[in-house]
């Protein structure tokens, strides 16, 4: 057993509890990672509040970054001393994993969200008193000073990678950018609407600005986020507190509708309004997660002209391919993810969570043993 300090969630919106917990023995396919930074995501808060089914009590966190302390004897992709960004887990054996699309892994939900344990049902952690504690969240549970990490969740990056800025690449940023690069793939002159200007949506804006799309429309209800979207590459913005979404999108595209759209809000009202705004042959990617069982009305005849709606997980990305590319783009000054980030001490987790809920911070990043800014 290895002891570490972690933020334990007891669910139902209760405060996170800082506790000393016991990590299990390192398995052959796992890494022990000392956390340097971890992003805080709306998914963490949704699970913590009980809106997403996940066993409790447990340790959340799925945008981790740190240093490898030890590796299991079957690990081949990392070594002690390596710097790693952490992302989601996958089985590596199913049809989609073998096809290079691990975000569609047939075991994705139990491995990352629903089980709270390794694939074989064993626990990666326990409370100091021996009580049950669920972990392996996205193969990492990075709201802790040390984490047992599935090898498939760890991406080795250069030692000079600024983890305090790039920790969020493993989920929210990857989701937004990957959806643009891997799914929507804007062609020259395309118009694209990005619904929601949080960390996922703004990452999509930055990615869209690197494509041949000529009309990039950011949609939100917070003026400061729309201003930031323009600074990051949006050509137009729509404040839905002041304008009708459908009318605005049609006006900005001279009545055609948008060629492409991505929803990062998870709002069924926004999604329902966006579908009729697609141009003939247009495509809408859904990445925001509404409550389980949510539905939207669809005019089937309206879809027969080539319009389509597709669901996307993690930007349909292979983290081992996309994350190093995003790191390179950041170093080149072409993907300024630092514009989204505000850092907090790990002990300031509750403050960071409140700032994320209220919209005061686009992407909180928690630091372990380093000064926040």
C-alpha positions in Angstrom: 0.0 0.0 0.0 1.1 3.6 -0.7 -0.5 6.5 1.1 -1.4 9.8 -0.5 -3.7 12.8 0.1 -6.8 13.0 -2.1 -10.0 15.0 -2.4 -12.7 12.4 -1.6 -16.2 12.9 -3.0 -19.1 11.6 -1.0 -21.6 12.8 -3.7 -24.8 14.8 -3.6 -23.0 18.1 -3.7 -21.3 17.7 -0.3 -17.9 19.4 0.0 -14.9 17.5 -1.2 -13.0 16.0 1.8 -9.2 16.2 1.9 -8.2 12.8 3.3 -5.1 10.5 3.5 -6.0 7.4 1.5 -4.2 4.1 0.6 -3.4 3.3 -3.0 -3.3 -0.4 -4.0 -0.2 -2.2 -5.1 1.0 -1.2 -8.6 -0.3 -3.6 -11.3 1.8 -4.7 -14.3 -0.1 -2.3 -16.7 -0.1 0.7 -14.4 2.0 3.7 -13.6 2.4 5.6 -10.3 2.3 9.3 -11.1 3.1 12.2 -8.9 0.6 14.9 -9.8 1.9 18.3 -10.7 -1.5 19.8 -12.0 -5.0 18.7 -12.8 -7.8 20.4 -14.6 -11.2 20.6 -13.1 -14.0 19.7 -15.5 -17.8 20.1 -15.4 -17.9 16.3 -15.6 -16.2 16.1 -12.2 -18.7 18.4 -10.7 -21.7 16.6 -12.3 -20.5 13.3 -10.9 -19.8 14.9 -7.5 -23.4 16.4 -7.5 -24.9 13.0 -8.3 -26.2 14.0 -11.8 -24.1 11.3 -13.5 -24.3 7.7 -12.2 -21.0 6.8 -10.6 -20.3 4.8 -7.4 -19.4 6.8 -4.3 -17.5 7.6 -2.2 -14.6 8.0 -4.6 -11.8 10.2 -6.0 -12.5 12.0 -9.2 -10.3 14.0 -11.5 -9.5 13.2 -15.2 -7.3 16.0 -16.6 -4.1 15.1 -14.7 -0.5 15.8 -15.5 2.6 14.9 -13.6 5.8 12.8 -13.3 6.1 9.0 -13.5 7.5 7.6 -10.2 7.2 3.9 -11.0 5.8 1.6 -13.7 4.5 -2.0 -13.7 6.6 -4.7 -15.3 4.5 -4.8 -18.5 4.5 -1.1 -19.2 6.4 -0.2 -22.4 5.3 3.3 -23.2 6.6 5.2 -20.2 9.4 5.0 -17.7 10.2 6.6 -14.3 11.1 10.2 -14.6 8.9 10.8 -17.7 6.5 13.7 -17.9 2.9 12.7 -18.8 -0.4 14.1 -19.6 -3.3 11.9 -18.6 -6.5 11.2 -20.6 -9.2 8.6 -20.7 -8.8 4.8 -20.6 -9.7 2.2 -23.1 -9.5 -1.6 -23.4 -7.1 -1.8 -26.3 -8.7 -5.0 -27.6 -12.1 -4.2 -29.0 -12.9 -3.4 -32.6 -12.7 0.3 -32.2 -9.5 0.3 -30.2 -7.8 -1.9 -32.8 -9.0 0.5 -35.4 -7.2 3.4 -33.7 -10.4 5.0 -32.4 -10.2 4.4 -28.6 -12.8 7.1 -27.8 -15.4 4.6 -29.2 -14.0 1.7 -27.0 -16.8 -0.8 -26.3 -15.8 -0.7 -22.6 -15.6 3.1 -22.4 -18.3 3.7 -19.9 -17.3 1.1 -17.3 -13.6 1.8 -17.7 -14.0 5.6 -17.2 -17.2 6.4 -15.4 -19.5 3.7 -14.2 -17.5 1.0 -12.4 -15.3 2.9 -10.0 -12.7 0.1 -10.2 -10.3 -1.6 -12.5 -11.8 -3.7 -15.3 -11.5 -6.9 -13.2 -13.5 -5.2 -10.4 -10.6 -4.6 -8.0 -10.2 -1.4 -6.2 -7.2 1.0 -6.8 -7.7 2.7 -3.5 -9.2 2.5 0.0 -9.8 4.9 2.8 -7.2 5.0 5.6 -9.6 3.1 7.8 -9.9 0.4 5.2 -13.4 1.5 4.0 -14.5 1.2 0.4 -13.4 3.9 -1.9 -14.0 4.1 -5.7 -11.3 5.2 -8.1 -9.8 4.5 -11.5 -11.9 7.5 -12.7 -10.9 7.9 -16.4 -8.1 5.5 -15.6 -6.5 8.0 -13.2 -8.5 9.7 -10.4 -6.2 12.7 -10.5 -7.7 14.7 -7.6 -4.9 13.3 -5.5 -1.2 14.0 -5.0 -0.4 10.5 -6.4 -2.4 8.4 -8.8 -2.4 4.8 -10.0 -2.8 5.3 -13.8 -3.7 2.9 -16.5 -0.9 2.8 -19.1 -3.4 3.6 -21.9 -4.4 6.8 -20.0 -0.8 8.2 -20.0 0.8 10.2 -22.8 4.5 11.0 -22.5 5.4 14.6 -23.4 8.6 16.6 -23.4 10.1 17.5 -19.9 9.6 21.2 -20.6 5.9 20.9 -21.2 4.1 23.5 -18.9 1.8 21.1 -17.1 0.1 24.0 -15.2 -1.2 25.2 -18.5 -1.6 22.0 -20.5 -3.1 19.6 -18.0 -6.6 20.1 -19.4 -5.6 18.8 -22.8 -6.5 15.3 -21.8 -10.3 15.9 -21.8 -12.0 19.2 -22.3 -9.5 20.7 -24.8 -9.1 17.4 -26.6 -12.9 17.1 -26.9 -13.3 20.6 -28.5 -10.3 20.5 -30.8 -10.7 16.8 -31.7 -14.3 17.3 -32.7 -13.2 20.0 -35.2 -10.2 18.1 -36.6 -11.5 14.5 -36.5 -15.2 14.8 -37.0 -16.4 18.1 -38.6 -13.3 18.7 -40.7 -14.2 22.1 -42.1 -13.6 22.5 -45.8 -12.4 25.7 -47.4 -15.0 28.5 -47.0 -17.1 26.6 -44.5 -19.3 28.2 -41.9 -19.3 26.7 -38.4 -21.3 27.5 -35.3 -19.8 26.6 -31.9 -22.5 26.5 -29.2 -21.2 27.2 -25.8 -18.0 29.1 -25.1 -16.6 27.3 -22.1 -13.3 25.4 -22.3 -14.6 22.8 -24.8 -16.2 25.4 -27.0 -13.3 27.8 -26.9 -10.9 24.9 -27.7 -13.1 24.3 -30.7 -12.9 27.9 -31.7 -9.1 27.8 -31.6 -9.0 24.6 -33.6 -11.5 26.0 -36.2 -9.2 29.0 -36.6 -6.5 26.6 -37.8 -8.8 25.2 -40.6 -10.0 26.7 -43.9 -13.3 27.7 -42.4 -14.0 31.3 -43.1 -17.0 31.9 -40.8 -16.6 30.8 -37.2 -19.6 31.8 -35.0 -19.3 31.5 -31.2 -22.6 31.3 -29.2 -23.0 31.9 -25.5 -24.8 34.0 -22.9 -21.7 35.5 -21.2 -20.3 38.6 -22.9 -16.7 38.1 -21.5 -16.6 34.6 -23.0 -17.8 35.9 -26.4 -15.1 38.6 -26.3 -12.5 35.9 -25.6 -13.9 33.8 -28.4 -13.3 36.7 -30.8 -9.7 37.0 -29.5 -9.2 33.3 -30.1 -10.4 33.3 -33.7 -14.2 33.6 -33.9 -15.3 35.8 -36.7 -18.8 36.4 -35.3 -20.6 36.0 -31.9 -24.2 35.5 -30.8 -25.4 36.4 -27.3 -28.5 34.2 -26.9 -29.7 36.5 -24.1 -30.1 39.2 -26.7 -30.8 37.4 -30.0 -32.8 34.5 -31.3 -30.3 31.7 -32.2 -32.0 30.6 -35.3 -32.4 34.1 -36.8 -28.9 35.0 -35.9 -27.3 32.0 -37.6 -29.4 32.4 -40.7 -28.5 36.1 -40.9 -24.8 35.4 -40.5 -24.9 32.9 -43.4 -27.2 34.9 -45.7 -30.1 32.5 -45.1 -28.2 29.3 -46.0 -27.7 28.1 -42.5 -24.4 26.8 -41.1 -22.5 24.1 -42.8 -21.2 22.7 -39.5 -22.1 23.1 -35.8 -20.9 21.7 -32.5 -22.9 21.8 -29.3 -20.9 22.0 -26.1 -23.9 23.2 -23.9 -25.8 20.0 -23.4 -29.0 22.1 -23.5 -31.8 20.4 -25.4 -33.3 23.8 -26.1 -30.1 25.0 -27.8 -29.7 21.7 -29.7 -33.3 21.8 -30.8 -32.9 25.3 -32.1 -29.6 24.5 -33.9 -30.8 21.5 -36.0 -33.1 23.5 -38.3 -30.3 26.1 -38.7 -28.1 23.6 -40.6 -27.5 24.2 -44.2 -28.4 21.5 -46.7 -25.8 18.8 -46.1 -25.0 20.4 -42.8 -23.7 18.4 -39.8 -24.1 19.0 -36.0 -21.8 17.3 -33.5 -23.1 16.8 -30.0 -20.4 16.8 -27.3 -22.2 18.4 -24.3 -24.0 15.9 -22.1 -27.5 16.6 -20.9 -29.2 14.5 -18.2 -29.5 10.8 -19.1 -32.7 10.1 -21.2 -32.8 13.6 -22.7 -34.4 13.8 -26.2 -34.9 16.4 -28.9 -37.6 16.6 -31.6 -36.4 16.2 -35.2 -38.2 16.9 -38.4 -37.4 13.8 -40.4 -38.2 15.4 -43.7 -35.8 18.2 -42.9 -33.0 15.7 -42.4 -33.6 14.0 -45.8 -31.6 16.8 -47.5 -28.3 15.5 -46.1 -28.4 17.1 -42.7 -27.1 14.9 -39.9 -26.5 14.9 -36.2 -23.6 12.9 -34.7 -22.6 12.2 -31.1 -18.9 12.6 -30.2 -16.9 11.4 -27.2 -13.5 12.9 -26.4 -13.3 14.4 -29.9 -13.1 10.9 -31.4 -9.4 11.3 -30.6 -6.5 8.9 -29.8 -4.8 10.9 -27.1 -1.4 9.5 -28.0 -1.8 11.1 -31.4 -3.7 14.3 -30.7 -2.2 15.5 -27.4 1.4 15.8 -28.7 0.1 17.8 -31.7 -1.8 20.2 -29.4 1.4 20.6 -27.3 3.3 21.5 -30.4 0.7 24.0 -31.6 0.7 25.6 -28.1 4.5 26.0 -28.3 4.2 27.5 -31.7 1.8 30.1 -30.4 -1.0 28.8 -32.6 -3.2 27.2 -29.8 -3.2 29.6 -26.8 -4.9 27.4 -24.3 -3.3 29.5 -21.5 -6.0 32.1 -22.3 -8.5 29.8 -20.7 -6.7 28.8 -17.6 -6.7 30.1 -14.0 -4.6 28.2 -11.5 -5.5 27.3 -7.9 -3.8 25.4 -5.1 -5.1 21.9 -4.6 -6.4 23.0 -1.2 -8.5 25.6 -3.0 -10.6 22.9 -4.8 -13.9 24.2 -3.4 -13.1 27.8 -4.6 -12.1 26.5 -8.0 -15.3 24.4 -8.2 -17.5 27.4 -7.4 -15.6 29.6 -9.9 -16.2 27.0 -12.6 -19.9 26.6 -11.7 -20.5 30.4 -11.8 -18.5 30.9 -15.0 -16.0 33.2 -13.4 -13.2 30.8 -14.6 -13.3 29.1 -17.9 -10.8 26.3 -16.9 -9.6 25.9 -13.4 -6.3 24.0 -13.0 -5.3 22.8 -9.6 -1.6 22.8 -8.6 0.1 20.5 -6.3 2.9 22.2 -4.2 3.2 25.2 -6.6 2.1 28.8 -6.3 -1.2 29.7 -8.0 -1.8 32.7 -10.1 
